Amino acid sequence: MEFFRRVPGPPARLGVFPGTFNPVTVAHLALAKAALDSVDEVLFVLPREFPHKRYSGASFEERVEMLCASLADAPAFSLAAPAGGLFAEIAVECRQAYGEGVHLSFLCGRDAAERVADWDYGQPDAFAGMLRDFEILVASRGGDYHPAPHLRARVRRLEIAAEFQGVSATEVRRRIALGEPWEHMAPAAVRETVRRIYRFL
C-alpha cells in the first residue's frame, strides 16, 4: 500500500473508504466526517486498478492531486493506493500497514454496499466470510441498504445530512457536460482542478 498522506500514530479503529473519486465531492467528505463518530481515522483508498471499471475522466495522478487538496485541512484523514481493489484485498493490505489488531470499518454508500455484497467472488457466502474480518458502515444513497439477515450484525447505518443525498461524482460530470451549476458539489479546494479536467470530456 502506497501512502500519499498518513495520519501519525496507530489508530485503534480505522475507517476504510475505497472509491473512484472521479471527482471527489462534498458528499465523499461528509461521509468520511460522519464516520469519525465511530472510527479514529479515515483512510481514503484509491486503487490503481478497479475490479469493476476502468479509469476514464481523471487519471490516477489527477485523482490523487484532487484528494490531497481536499484532505489538506483534515487531520484525521489519510490517503493511500493499494495493490488490490476488492474489499478483502484492501483489508489485508490495511492490516499489513496498520497492524493485525486494528478494527476495520469499510465506508460506502448504499449502491456500493449492494454491489460489493452481490459481487461474484467465486464461492458461496464469500461476503459473509469477509464480514468476519471487518464491518461496513453504509450511508443512504437513494434509499437505505437492507442487508440479508445473517449480515446485519456486521452492517451499520452511517447518517449523513439529506443535502448530500443527490451529490455524486456522476452528477458532477453530467452537470459539467451540460453546462449546469456543479460547483456546490465539489470541495472549494478542487473546483478549478475539476473544471480543468472535466470541461472537455
Secondary structure as the mmCIF struct_conf table of DSSP 4:
data_model
#
loop_
_struct_conf.conf_type_id
_struct_conf.id
_struct_conf.beg_label_comp_id
_struct_conf.beg_label_asym_id
_struct_conf.beg_label_seq_id
_struct_conf.end_label_comp_id
_struct_conf.end_label_asym_id
_struct_conf.end_label_seq_id
STRN STRN1 GLU A 2 ARG A 5
BEND BEND1 PRO A 8 GLY A 9
BEND BEND2 ALA A 12 ALA A 12
STRN STRN2 ARG A 13 PRO A 18
TURN_TY1_P TURN_TY1_P1 ASN A 22 PRO A 23
HELX_RH_AL_P HELX_RH_AL_P1 VAL A 26 ALA A 35
TURN_TY1_P TURN_TY1_P2 LEU A 36 SER A 38
BEND BEND3 ASP A 40 ASP A 40
STRN STRN3 GLU A 41 VAL A 45
BEND BEND4 ARG A 48 GLU A 49
BEND BEND5 PRO A 51 HIS A 52
BEND BEND6 GLY A 57 ALA A 58
HELX_RH_AL_P HELX_RH_AL_P2 PHE A 60 SER A 70
TURN_TY1_P TURN_TY1_P3 LEU A 71 ASP A 73
TURN_TY1_P TURN_TY1_P4 PRO A 75 ALA A 76
STRN STRN4 PHE A 77 ALA A 81
BEND BEND7 ALA A 83 ALA A 83
BEND BEND8 LEU A 86 LEU A 86
HELX_RH_AL_P HELX_RH_AL_P3 PHE A 87 TYR A 98
TURN_TY1_P TURN_TY1_P5 GLU A 100 GLY A 101
HELX_LH_PP_P HELX_LH_PP_P1 VAL A 102 VAL A 102
STRN STRN5 HIS A 103 GLY A 109
HELX_RH_AL_P HELX_RH_AL_P4 ARG A 110 ASP A 118
BEND BEND9 GLY A 122 GLN A 123
TURN_TY1_P TURN_TY1_P6 PRO A 124 ASP A 125
HELX_RH_AL_P HELX_RH_AL_P5 ALA A 126 MET A 130
TURN_TY1_P TURN_TY1_P7 LEU A 131 ASP A 133
STRN STRN6 GLU A 135 ALA A 139
BEND BEND10 ARG A 141 GLY A 143
HELX_RH_3T_P HELX_RH_3T_P1 PRO A 149 ARG A 154
STRN STRN7 VAL A 155 LEU A 158
HELX_RH_3T_P HELX_RH_3T_P2 ALA A 162 PHE A 164
TURN_TY1_P TURN_TY1_P8 GLN A 165 GLY A 166
HELX_RH_AL_P HELX_RH_AL_P6 ALA A 169 LEU A 178
TURN_TY1_P TURN_TY1_P9 GLY A 179 GLY A 179
HELX_RH_3T_P HELX_RH_3T_P3 GLU A 183 MET A 185
BEND BEND11 ALA A 186 ALA A 186
HELX_RH_3T_P HELX_RH_3T_P4 ALA A 188 VAL A 190
HELX_RH_AL_P HELX_RH_AL_P7 ARG A 191 TYR A 198
TURN_TY1_P TURN_TY1_P10 ARG A 199 PHE A 200
#
